[in-house]
Amino acid sequence: MAGRRVNVNVGVLGHIDSGKTALARALSTTASTAAFDKQPQSRERGITLDLGFSCFSVPLPARLRLAIPAPDPALEAGHDLGESELQVTLVDCPGHASLIRTIIGGAQIIDLMMLVIDVTKGMQTQSAECLVIGQIACQKLIVVLNKVDLLAEGKRQTAIDKMTKKMQKTLENTKFQGAPIIAVAAKPGGPEAPETEAPQGISELIEVLSAWIQLLMSQISIPVRDPSGPFLMSVDHCFSIKGQGTVMTGTILSGSISLGDSVEIPALKVIDNYSVIGRSLFKKETNIQQFVGLKVQLSTGELGIINSSFGQSGKFKIHIPGGLSPESKKILTPSLKKRSRASGGEVAKQEEGAEHLETTQHVTLILSFKRYVFDTHKRMVQSP
């Protein structure tokens, strides 16, 4: 690539069935494996269940070229930047009320928001919720009045003008006052219409997006990435592809990577040095809550107390009041090998994602207690 590519994430949010995915499809020239409701569950239910990613590119506006630090001295010397591009990545968010956490997750990574409104229905419950999320997560908003093709042709412009005034009044008391409002028909004729039906208003929307992104870029600094530094990527999204496994997408903060390179994925979460997770000591059907508070001993010498359980998984959390010794931590540090089937009472250091890791050496647990046959409550007793 001769020029630079500047990426801006644009969130596509709105009420369910407002045509968000159809709009993303109409705008996009490149789609990811998670775009446009490709998951079988989404197709079966007919709604978006997870974040979808796609993009389109436009020539980089001249005023933005000057703000971009050149990655190479040759570019600073007047090398042609005519092929530089502005890449707009669309983050298609679900609209169902039960998926609000996914919507908030998508809002974390967007720079600009498109609020999609069904022009035949106006503001709806999730439309208002998305507007609140937008006020927290981003600085700029574009309102898209979708499905204008469903309005009677003779009264179409009147209905669009009426809805535009309603939306302007809705935005009066928000930081998005004066936001542009664009009328489109992302999928004329509805989902069952033939693909030959061309979307309406898309080119105008792209022009407004480009102008609004220029304004956004003038108010924020474009981050400088160091391609020579250590590879560091912030994970934005994670999903699975049947037959391929888990796929992670994100933003590279420093360094660079090529096809075929090996990447180290460190532990995502380590709580502290005072907790471990035990497994294979109880059967899955055992009510571990009955054992909460009992003392256990690790084969490495530490004393612990059963703190809580993880449902019916058979796993439980152990609190180590005195903390793990350096030797124990070294033993419990997982390796990147596939873990074999567990046997006996074992523990693994509490780490999210440890399901795919294996400890270098097994540590066993010892649990001793007495239960008296005459005790109607069947309490378990341990010596002090």
ZAKENU-534806 format. One line per field, with one value per residue (C-alpha): residue number from 1; x, y, z negated. Coordinates in nm, 4 decimals. Example, Ala and Ser with C-alpha at 12.3 -4.5 7.8 and 13.67 -1.06 7.14 Angstrom:
2
i (1 / 2)
x (1.2300 / 1.3670)
y (-0.4500 / -0.1060)
z (-0.7800 / -0.7140)
This chain:
384
i (1 / 2 / 3 / 4 / 5 / 6 / 7 / 8 / 9 / 10 / 11 / 12 / 13 / 14 / 15 / 16 / 17 / 18 / 19 / 20 / 21 / 22 / 23 / 24 / 25 / 26 / 27 / 28 / 29 / 30 / 31 / 32 / 33 / 34 / 35 / 36 / 37 / 38 / 39 / 40 / 41 / 42 / 43 / 44 / 45 / 46 / 47 / 48 / 49 / 50 / 51 / 52 / 53 / 54 / 55 / 56 / 57 / 58 / 59 / 60 / 61 / 62 / 63 / 64 / 65 / 66 / 67 / 68 / 69 / 70 / 71 / 72 / 73 / 74 / 75 / 76 / 77 / 78 / 79 / 80 / 81 / 82 / 83 / 84 / 85 / 86 / 87 / 88 / 89 / 90 / 91 / 92 / 93 / 94 / 95 / 96 / 97 / 98 / 99 / 100 / 101 / 102 / 103 / 104 / 105 / 106 / 107 / 108 / 109 / 110 / 111 / 112 / 113 / 114 / 115 / 116 / 117 / 118 / 119 / 120 / 121 / 122 / 123 / 124 / 125 / 126 / 127 / 128 / 129 / 130 / 131 / 132 / 133 / 134 / 135 / 136 / 137 / 138 / 139 / 140 / 141 / 142 / 143 / 144 / 145 / 146 / 147 / 148 / 149 / 150 / 151 / 152 / 153 / 154 / 155 / 156 / 157 / 158 / 159 / 160 / 161 / 162 / 163 / 164 / 165 / 166 / 167 / 168 / 169 / 170 / 171 / 172 / 173 / 174 / 175 / 176 / 177 / 178 / 179 / 180 / 181 / 182 / 183 / 184 / 185 / 186 / 187 / 188 / 189 / 190 / 191 / 192 / 193 / 194 / 195 / 196 / 197 / 198 / 199 / 200 / 201 / 202 / 203 / 204 / 205 / 206 / 207 / 208 / 209 / 210 / 211 / 212 / 213 / 214 / 215 / 216 / 217 / 218 / 219 / 220 / 221 / 222 / 223 / 224 / 225 / 226 / 227 / 228 / 229 / 230 / 231 / 232 / 233 / 234 / 235 / 236 / 237 / 238 / 239 / 240 / 241 / 242 / 243 / 244 / 245 / 246 / 247 / 248 / 249 / 250 / 251 / 252 / 253 / 254 / 255 / 256 / 257 / 258 / 259 / 260 / 261 / 262 / 263 / 264 / 265 / 266 / 267 / 268 / 269 / 270 / 271 / 272 / 273 / 274 / 275 / 276 / 277 / 278 / 279 / 280 / 281 / 282 / 283 / 284 / 285 / 286 / 287 / 288 / 289 / 290 / 291 / 292 / 293 / 294 / 295 / 296 / 297 / 298 / 299 / 300 / 301 / 302 / 303 / 304 / 305 / 306 / 307 / 308 / 309 / 310 / 311 / 312 / 313 / 314 / 315 / 316 / 317 / 318 / 319 / 320 / 321 / 322 / 323 / 324 / 325 / 326 / 327 / 328 / 329 / 330 / 331 / 332 / 333 / 334 / 335 / 336 / 337 / 338 / 339 / 340 / 341 / 342 / 343 / 344 / 345 / 346 / 347 / 348 / 349 / 350 / 351 / 352 / 353 / 354 / 355 / 356 / 357 / 358 / 359 / 360 / 361 / 362 / 363 / 364 / 365 / 366 / 367 / 368 / 369 / 370 / 371 / 372 / 373 / 374 / 375 / 376 / 377 / 378 / 379 / 380 / 381 / 382 / 383 / 384)
x (0.0000 / 0.1592 / -0.0402 / -0.1658 / -0.4909 / -0.6751 / -0.9452 / -1.2533 / -1.5048 / -1.8672 / -2.1305 / -2.4639 / -2.7172 / -3.0955 / -3.4134 / -3.4624 / -3.5844 / -3.4919 / -3.2696 / -2.9245 / -2.7720 / -2.9244 / -2.7715 / -2.4295 / -2.4551 / -2.5501 / -2.2575 / -1.9877 / -1.7460 / -1.5611 / -1.7201 / -1.5635 / -1.6580 / -1.8858 / -2.0739 / -2.4361 / -2.5751 / -2.3801 / -2.4165 / -2.6741 / -2.8477 / -2.8937 / -3.0343 / -3.2681 / -3.4102 / -3.3911 / -3.2148 / -2.8610 / -2.7170 / -2.3549 / -2.1394 / -2.0844 / -1.7841 / -1.7574 / -1.6001 / -1.5743 / -1.3035 / -1.3041 / -1.0114 / -0.8503 / -0.9609 / -0.6790 / -0.7118 / -0.6568 / -0.3430 / -0.1525 / -0.2554 / -0.1206 / 0.2369 / 0.4304 / 0.5526 / 0.8499 / 1.0960 / 1.0248 / 0.6688 / 0.7843 / 0.9986 / 0.6900 / 0.6111 / 0.2684 / -0.0070 / -0.2781 / -0.3652 / -0.4156 / -0.7538 / -1.0045 / -1.1374 / -1.4765 / -1.5330 / -1.8990 / -1.9789 / -2.3275 / -2.4789 / -2.7847 / -3.1096 / -3.2902 / -3.3389 / -3.1944 / -2.8638 / -2.7930 / -2.4572 / -2.3448 / -2.4599 / -2.2576 / -1.9577 / -1.9811 / -2.0136 / -1.6777 / -1.4853 / -1.6769 / -1.5660 / -1.8894 / -2.2450 / -2.5187 / -2.8601 / -3.0896 / -3.4588 / -3.7460 / -3.9101 / -4.2522 / -4.2268 / -3.9994 / -3.8151 / -3.8682 / -3.7515 / -3.4091 / -3.3610 / -3.3755 / -3.1408 / -2.8903 / -2.9072 / -2.8157 / -2.5273 / -2.4106 / -2.3958 / -2.1593 / -1.9479 / -1.8933 / -1.8845 / -2.0603 / -2.3928 / -2.5663 / -2.9369 / -3.0418 / -3.4126 / -3.4388 / -3.7157 / -3.8356 / -3.9424 / -4.2310 / -4.3866 / -4.6560 / -4.4831 / -4.7145 / -4.6662 / -4.3064 / -4.1254 / -4.3885 / -4.3507 / -3.9701 / -3.9815 / -4.2208 / -3.9968 / -3.6893 / -3.8487 / -3.9396 / -3.5816 / -3.4431 / -3.6705 / -3.5589 / -3.1923 / -3.2435 / -3.1522 / -2.8582 / -2.5009 / -2.6015 / -2.8134 / -2.7875 / -2.6717 / -2.7317 / -3.0393 / -3.0288 / -3.3188 / -3.2313 / -3.3792 / -3.1078 / -3.3128 / -3.5991 / -3.8909 / -3.7844 / -3.5752 / -3.7503 / -3.6942 / -3.4527 / -3.0911 / -3.1343 / -3.3163 / -3.0556 / -3.0377 / -3.1494 / -2.9670 / -2.6461 / -2.4101 / -2.5427 / -2.4934 / -2.1311 / -2.0650 / -2.2082 / -2.0085 / -1.6849 / -1.7549 / -1.8485 / -1.5360 / -1.3223 / -1.4803 / -1.4231 / -1.0580 / -1.0001 / -1.1010 / -0.8958 / -0.5342 / -0.4554 / -0.2603 / 0.0947 / 0.1781 / 0.5325 / 0.5728 / 0.9211 / 0.8130 / 0.6959 / 0.3749 / 0.0771 / -0.2864 / -0.6000 / -0.8697 / -1.1997 / -1.4005 / -1.3890 / -1.6029 / -1.5870 / -1.5931 / -1.7059 / -1.4140 / -1.1597 / -1.1813 / -1.1813 / -1.1025 / -0.9935 / -0.9973 / -0.8603 / -0.6431 / -0.2645 / -0.1168 / 0.2488 / 0.4646 / 0.3641 / 0.2641 / 0.2640 / 0.0845 / 0.2319 / 0.3773 / 0.3317 / 0.1603 / 0.1748 / -0.1610 / -0.0976 / -0.3438 / -0.6426 / -0.7067 / -0.5168 / -0.7070 / -0.4299 / -0.1808 / -0.4324 / -0.6781 / -0.6695 / -0.9352 / -0.9802 / -1.1246 / -1.1870 / -1.2293 / -1.6093 / -1.8515 / -2.0413 / -2.3698 / -2.2240 / -2.3597 / -2.0255 / -2.1961 / -2.2135 / -1.8321 / -1.7836 / -1.5728 / -1.3888 / -1.0099 / -0.7997 / -0.4265 / -0.2308 / 0.0395 / 0.2790 / 0.2137 / -0.0236 / -0.3467 / -0.6645 / -1.0369 / -1.3096 / -1.4633 / -1.7274 / -1.8255 / -1.8826 / -2.2333 / -2.2493 / -1.9090 / -1.7401 / -1.4892 / -1.4508 / -1.2521 / -0.9995 / -0.8739 / -0.5120 / -0.4877 / -0.1064 / -0.0691 / 0.1071 / 0.4809 / 0.7022 / 0.7660 / 0.3932 / 0.3244 / 0.5911 / 0.4339 / 0.0851 / 0.1924 / 0.0156 / 0.2007 / 0.0667 / 0.0164 / -0.3242 / -0.4459 / -0.5036 / -0.8025 / -0.7934 / -0.7552 / -0.7547 / -0.7918 / -0.6015 / -0.5821 / -0.4958 / -0.4091 / -0.7166 / -0.6887 / -0.9517 / -0.8888 / -0.7119 / -0.9359 / -0.6811 / -0.3760 / -0.2067 / -0.0066 / 0.3511 / 0.2964 / -0.0169 / -0.0931 / -0.3251 / -0.5727 / -0.6324 / -0.9738 / -1.0310 / -1.3544 / -1.5848 / -1.9603 / -2.1458 / -2.4259 / -2.6449 / -2.6275 / -2.9611 / -2.8091 / -2.5241 / -2.2712 / -1.9076 / -1.6609 / -1.2894 / -1.0301 / -0.8953)
y (0.0000 / 0.3255 / 0.5570 / 0.5478 / 0.3965 / 0.5659 / 0.3585 / 0.4939 / 0.2681 / 0.3640 / 0.1952 / 0.1003 / 0.1029 / 0.1146 / -0.0721 / -0.4295 / -0.4617 / -0.1039 / -0.2302 / -0.1915 / -0.5013 / -0.4148 / -0.0673 / -0.2108 / -0.4458 / -0.1620 / 0.0527 / -0.2146 / -0.3352 / -0.5797 / -0.8119 / -1.0101 / -1.3671 / -1.2282 / -0.9780 / -0.9690 / -1.2303 / -1.5228 / -1.7259 / -2.0075 / -1.8914 / -1.5417 / -1.6781 / -1.9116 / -1.6359 / -1.3641 / -1.1152 / -0.9969 / -1.1795 / -1.0642 / -0.7816 / -0.7777 / -0.6138 / -0.4846 / -0.1828 / 0.0458 / 0.2916 / 0.6397 / 0.8605 / 1.0244 / 1.3895 / 1.6391 / 1.8092 / 1.4732 / 1.3878 / 1.6702 / 1.5489 / 1.1975 / 1.1345 / 0.9823 / 0.6284 / 0.6568 / 0.9386 / 0.8981 / 1.0079 / 1.3145 / 1.4117 / 1.4685 / 1.1147 / 1.0896 / 1.0221 / 1.0056 / 0.6470 / 0.7091 / 0.5881 / 0.6519 / 0.3122 / 0.3171 / 0.0031 / -0.0569 / -0.2239 / -0.3718 / -0.4040 / -0.6120 / -0.4315 / -0.6753 / -0.5638 / -0.8890 / -0.8221 / -0.4853 / -0.6113 / -0.6902 / -0.3455 / -0.1813 / -0.3974 / -0.2669 / 0.0918 / 0.0617 / 0.0624 / 0.3112 / 0.6632 / 0.7757 / 0.6429 / 0.5929 / 0.5737 / 0.3847 / 0.4731 / 0.2954 / 0.5977 / 0.4303 / 0.3884 / 0.6640 / 0.6463 / 0.3137 / 0.1687 / 0.0451 / 0.3533 / 0.5641 / 0.3252 / 0.3408 / 0.7201 / 0.7138 / 0.4735 / 0.7013 / 1.0023 / 0.8085 / 0.6318 / 0.8735 / 1.2385 / 1.2446 / 1.1065 / 1.0649 / 0.9776 / 0.7498 / 0.7340 / 0.3926 / 0.2192 / 0.5354 / 0.3105 / 0.1871 / 0.5361 / 0.6220 / 0.7849 / 1.0859 / 1.1596 / 1.0370 / 1.3695 / 1.5099 / 1.2069 / 1.2319 / 1.6023 / 1.5314 / 1.2567 / 1.4778 / 1.7488 / 1.4912 / 1.3650 / 1.7194 / 1.7870 / 1.4579 / 1.5580 / 1.9131 / 1.8268 / 1.5992 / 1.6702 / 1.5602 / 1.8691 / 1.9614 / 1.6152 / 1.5403 / 1.3335 / 1.1300 / 0.9390 / 0.6075 / 0.2804 / 0.0253 / -0.2653 / -0.1437 / -0.3851 / -0.5536 / -0.8661 / -1.0765 / -0.8262 / -0.9279 / -0.8132 / -0.6153 / -0.3429 / -0.0702 / 0.0978 / 0.4604 / 0.7503 / 0.5558 / 0.7857 / 1.0892 / 0.9040 / 0.8225 / 1.1906 / 1.2955 / 1.0241 / 1.1433 / 1.5050 / 1.4124 / 1.1964 / 1.4911 / 1.7014 / 1.4240 / 1.3863 / 1.7588 / 1.7316 / 1.4258 / 1.3294 / 1.0450 / 0.7811 / 0.7055 / 0.3343 / 0.2078 / -0.0839 / -0.1593 / -0.2043 / -0.5249 / -0.6697 / -0.5613 / -0.6007 / -0.4917 / -0.7572 / -0.6005 / -0.9073 / -1.2843 / -1.5393 / -1.8975 / -2.0374 / -2.3954 / -2.6160 / -2.3377 / -2.2549 / -1.9255 / -1.6023 / -1.2817 / -0.9405 / -0.6194 / -0.3122 / -0.3370 / -0.0813 / -0.1458 / -0.3786 / -0.5648 / -0.9167 / -1.1312 / -1.4446 / -1.7532 / -1.5711 / -1.7288 / -1.5106 / -1.5535 / -1.5076 / -1.4397 / -1.5180 / -1.2870 / -1.2655 / -1.3537 / -1.2767 / -1.2971 / -1.5266 / -1.6294 / -1.8256 / -2.1511 / -2.3615 / -2.7243 / -2.9913 / -3.3661 / -3.3866 / -3.4020 / -3.5559 / -3.3086 / -3.3944 / -3.3203 / -3.0125 / -2.8445 / -2.5712 / -2.8204 / -2.8244 / -2.4466 / -2.3386 / -2.6696 / -2.6725 / -2.8473 / -2.9002 / -2.8818 / -3.1373 / -2.8421 / -2.7686 / -2.4700 / -2.4721 / -2.3474 / -2.3069 / -2.4055 / -2.0716 / -2.1301 / -2.3534 / -2.3050 / -2.4451 / -2.8143 / -2.8183 / -2.9951 / -2.7104 / -2.4971 / -2.1998 / -2.2366 / -1.9399 / -1.9661 / -1.7342 / -1.7453 / -1.7141 / -1.9448 / -1.9905 / -1.9053 / -2.2779 / -2.3532 / -2.0703 / -2.2089 / -2.5547 / -2.4148 / -2.1955 / -2.3456 / -2.4428 / -2.4152 / -2.7886 / -2.9463 / -3.0600 / -3.4319 / -3.5791 / -3.4933 / -3.7596 / -3.7351 / -3.4095 / -3.1441 / -2.7676 / -2.5169 / -2.1572 / -1.9429 / -1.8006 / -1.7253 / -1.9387 / -2.2100 / -2.4691 / -2.4868 / -2.4924 / -2.7599 / -2.7329 / -2.8536 / -3.0742 / -3.1985 / -3.0719 / -3.2875 / -3.1795 / -3.3448 / -3.3005 / -3.4717 / -3.4559 / -3.6612 / -3.7040 / -3.8589 / -4.1017 / -3.9687 / -3.6089 / -3.5387 / -3.2376 / -3.4515 / -3.1822 / -3.2331 / -3.1837 / -3.1147 / -3.1119 / -2.7647)
z (0.0000 / 0.1124 / -0.1158 / -0.4726 / -0.5940 / -0.8785 / -1.0451 / -1.2210 / -1.3963 / -1.3366 / -1.5502 / -1.3919 / -1.6747 / -1.7030 / -1.7889 / -1.6704 / -1.3092 / -1.2218 / -0.9382 / -1.0940 / -0.9332 / -0.5939 / -0.6222 / -0.7108 / -0.4119 / -0.1764 / -0.2900 / -0.3078 / -0.0443 / -0.2715 / -0.5275 / -0.8102 / -0.8967 / -1.1703 / -0.9524 / -0.8388 / -1.0806 / -0.9373 / -1.2575 / -1.2264 / -1.5439 / -1.3996 / -1.0752 / -1.2611 / -1.4815 / -1.2177 / -1.4475 / -1.5192 / -1.8223 / -1.8213 / -1.6944 / -1.3185 / -1.1510 / -0.7936 / -0.6266 / -0.3263 / -0.2214 / -0.0736 / 0.0336 / -0.2660 / -0.2842 / -0.2210 / -0.5618 / -0.7331 / -0.5378 / -0.7030 / -1.0491 / -0.9929 / -1.1025 / -0.8146 / -0.8910 / -0.6597 / -0.5882 / -0.2181 / -0.2781 / -0.4694 / -0.1709 / 0.0428 / 0.1507 / 0.3163 / 0.0634 / 0.3272 / 0.2443 / -0.1260 / -0.2436 / -0.5173 / -0.6241 / -0.7948 / -1.0010 / -1.0775 / -1.4097 / -1.3678 / -1.7163 / -1.8160 / -1.8877 / -2.1158 / -2.4770 / -2.6148 / -2.4342 / -2.5948 / -2.7277 / -2.3726 / -2.2621 / -2.5394 / -2.4422 / -2.0862 / -2.2079 / -2.3844 / -2.0573 / -1.8398 / -1.7496 / -1.5864 / -1.6089 / -1.3534 / -1.5221 / -1.2848 / -1.3110 / -1.1375 / -0.9732 / -0.9937 / -1.3739 / -1.5027 / -1.8358 / -2.0149 / -2.3459 / -2.2359 / -2.0187 / -2.3358 / -2.5193 / -2.2337 / -2.2424 / -2.6126 / -2.5414 / -2.2613 / -2.4910 / -2.7159 / -2.4527 / -2.1627 / -2.0626 / -1.7261 / -1.6023 / -1.2690 / -1.2643 / -0.9776 / -0.8923 / -0.7294 / -0.5311 / -0.3540 / -0.0648 / -0.2828 / -0.2912 / -0.0399 / 0.2556 / 0.2637 / -0.1072 / -0.1430 / -0.1677 / -0.4049 / -0.6348 / -0.6235 / -0.7112 / -1.0002 / -1.1417 / -1.0953 / -1.3098 / -1.5759 / -1.5894 / -1.6065 / -1.9035 / -2.0665 / -2.0324 / -2.1627 / -2.5220 / -2.4352 / -2.3299 / -1.9794 / -1.9142 / -1.5471 / -1.4369 / -1.0663 / -0.9800 / -0.6591 / -0.4980 / -0.3284 / -0.2119 / -0.2831 / -0.1505 / 0.0699 / 0.0616 / -0.2633 / -0.3371 / -0.0719 / 0.2096 / 0.4896 / 0.4643 / 0.7872 / 0.5912 / 0.5350 / 0.1924 / 0.1782 / 0.0107 / -0.0564 / 0.1375 / -0.0518 / -0.3803 / -0.2890 / -0.2117 / -0.5487 / -0.7250 / -0.5629 / -0.6572 / -1.0138 / -1.0506 / -0.9367 / -1.2093 / -1.4612 / -1.3599 / -1.3964 / -1.7619 / -1.8571 / -1.8047 / -1.5684 / -1.7657 / -1.6580 / -1.6335 / -1.6650 / -1.4198 / -1.5537 / -1.9165 / -2.0879 / -1.9481 / -2.1599 / -2.0530 / -2.2359 / -2.1831 / -2.0718 / -1.9755 / -2.0088 / -1.8241 / -1.6980 / -1.3443 / -1.3000 / -1.2036 / -1.2618 / -1.6322 / -1.8178 / -1.6337 / -1.8049 / -1.6417 / -1.7827 / -1.7492 / -1.7260 / -1.9648 / -1.8851 / -1.6797 / -1.3660 / -1.2672 / -0.9541 / -0.8406 / -1.0027 / -1.3037 / -1.6473 / -1.9063 / -2.2819 / -2.4541 / -2.8241 / -3.1020 / -3.0738 / -3.4470 / -3.7624 / -4.0813 / -4.3459 / -4.5144 / -4.7767 / -4.5624 / -4.3696 / -4.2007 / -4.3028 / -4.0782 / -4.0703 / -4.4484 / -4.4350 / -4.1911 / -3.9762 / -4.1475 / -4.4945 / -4.6708 / -4.7391 / -4.9410 / -5.2277 / -5.2370 / -5.2310 / -5.5283 / -5.5676 / -5.5782 / -5.3159 / -5.2781 / -4.9556 / -4.8893 / -4.8663 / -5.2341 / -5.2278 / -5.4280 / -5.2661 / -5.3196 / -5.0711 / -4.9809 / -4.7108 / -4.4210 / -4.0487 / -4.0072 / -3.9151 / -3.7458 / -4.0373 / -4.0664 / -4.3780 / -4.4974 / -4.7807 / -4.9819 / -5.1021 / -5.4070 / -5.4135 / -5.0378 / -4.7946 / -4.8269 / -4.5270 / -4.4763 / -4.4712 / -4.2275 / -3.9970 / -4.0119 / -3.9487 / -3.6575 / -3.3542 / -3.0397 / -2.6862 / -2.6496 / -2.6113 / -2.9509 / -3.0040 / -3.1861 / -3.5574 / -3.8235 / -4.2015 / -4.3928 / -4.1988 / -4.1917 / -3.9246 / -3.9777 / -3.9222 / -3.5752 / -3.3221 / -3.0135 / -3.2127 / -3.0475 / -2.7663 / -2.9898 / -3.1951 / -3.5140 / -3.4949 / -3.8013 / -3.9746 / -4.3243 / -4.5349 / -4.8015 / -5.1367 / -5.2993 / -5.6349 / -5.8350 / -6.0545 / -6.0360 / -6.3308 / -6.2479 / -6.5315 / -6.4033 / -6.2311 / -6.0534 / -5.9136 / -5.9920 / -5.9044 / -6.1895 / -6.1624 / -6.4367 / -6.5257)
